[in-house]
Amino acid sequence: MTGFARTERQAGALRVRIELKSVNGRGLDMRLRLAPGLDAVEIPLRQLLSKALSRGSINLVATLDRGGAAGTVRVNQQALSAVLSAIEQLRAQEPMAISRPEAILALPGVLESGDGAGEHDEEVLTALVLDCAAEAVERLQAARLQEGAQIAAVLLAQVDAIARLVADAEAHPSRSRAAVETRLREQLAALSQDLAIPPDRLAQEALLLATKADIQEELDRLRAHIAAARKLIAEGGPAGRRLDFLAQEFNREANTLCSKSNAVELSAIGLDLKAVIDQLREQIQNIE
């Protein structure tokens, strides 16, 4: 879910620049840094981002250049006339030195900054910023889609590895009743060579142990999760949350398989399965 985009828009003396950066995140975390005068567009920008993106830590920086208007000033003639009139009235009452022009201009309200606030309609500025941000979001999505295509190949390879391990576990000879009976007979022989157990009782115990250690249900669910994961990856689109849930279910079944294992080789397969599932979960955190 990483990506970067930069766009610019200009209307007259106004120039807007939007920079978007995305890094991995479990949810959608938006951080906006807006230039002075753009506070009114914060909520529309957040709405735009939330509609287009569902996961990731998003940083948006919006800068505004007002061109030459930002460095100009103008005289408020109405305020200046009022100040001069007041000065004349004071001089008529009491003789005083003529006020210096810079002192008059320094009075509040006489000079106004040409910041463009009255020259550019607020709606025009808002539309300019949102249009610029929309293009930045499109470019960011394109970058994230390119990364997603690469991660999808990795995810499919990991799902294939899980499928191979599931097949190995299902075909392992230690799951048969005959294998369980053989191990049970060897264990009993090691305990006491003189201990005599009827063959039918031995067969019953072997069947009971084989039933408790049966992992067919876990294998069936793992195959169902494999099919669901492949379908989600093939469909594309925002699938990170659903794949994250499937990874948790993968891990749950792998833990049960290891706990039921009645052979060292089968336990090793279960541990390999858990290792691949952990790798899968790490990669899933990188997709939307």
Secondary structure, 3 states (H helix, E strand, C coil): CCEEEEEEEEECCEEEEEEEEEECCCCEEEEEEECCCCHHHHHHHHHHHHHHCCCEEEEEEEEEECHHHHHCEEECHHHHHHHHHHHHHHHHHCCCCCCCHHHHHCCCCCEEECCCCCCCCHHHHHHHHHHHHHHHHHHHHHHHHHHHHHHHHHHHHHHHHHHHHHHHHHHCHHHCHHHHHHHHHHHHHHHCCCCCCCHHHHHHHHHHHHHHCCCHHHHHHHHHHHHHHHHHHHHCCCCHHHHHHHHHHHHHHHHHHHHHCCCHHHHHHHHHHHHHHHHHHHHHCCCC
